[in-house]
Amino acid sequence: MKPTINPLLSFFKKGVIEAGCDEAGRGCLAGPVFAAAVILPKNVNIVGLNDSKKLSEKQRYNLREEIIKTAICYYVSQVDNNEIDKINILWASVSAMQKSLDKLQITPEHIIVDGNKFKPYKNIPYTCIVKGDGKYQSIAAASVLAKTFRDDYMKELHNKFPDYNWLKNKGYPTAEHISALIKYGSTPFHRKTFHLKSEQLSLKF
């Protein structure tokens, strides 16, 4: 049997130290946005690694252990809901990515970012790649780390605010979460600048 090869690419720019970045939690009503930066070895092959949204919870947590063992270096950062309200979720996501880049033990020579927006970082060249978490292993690894560490955080918050069932919805705008907001109001962890789309519902946090 031939060994399994991950179809995602190892790097975007050949011959440089490249970091992949991605975030988790942009579309949530509550909690921080998390972002990771990951530098993987040359010609890496993490079997099964993919965009975190395409993986089961069990697969994500198994892959997290593999990423942590395999990565040359990585870091996961967060920006809380209060900062999100101040600077908006897009730039909060970029801020979280750059915080993670700040903490890497090795300075990358090129950065690849999931999506189409970023800000210049320490004069290091960067490339934005739409759906990059399904194209490059370092971005996919960052997506898995950001997602699993954020899920862990929201599970802890669930213990303080069980009425919203963040254990299950992780702060995303599910029907159950919205119903709990209507019934109980907001918590200190809800994003005040996020508006629910409904002709019949208008929440003022």
Secondary structure, 3 states (H helix, E strand, C coil): CCCCCCCCECCCCCCCCEEEEEEECCCCCECCEEEEEEECCCCCCCCCCCCHHHCCHHHHHHHHHHHHHHCCEEEEEEECHHHHHHHCHHHHHHHHHHHHHHHCCCCCCEEEEECCCCCCECCECEEEECCHHHCEHHHHHHHHHHHHHHHHHHHHHHHHCHHHCHHHHCCCCCHHHHHHHHHHCCCCCECCCCCCCCCCCCCCC
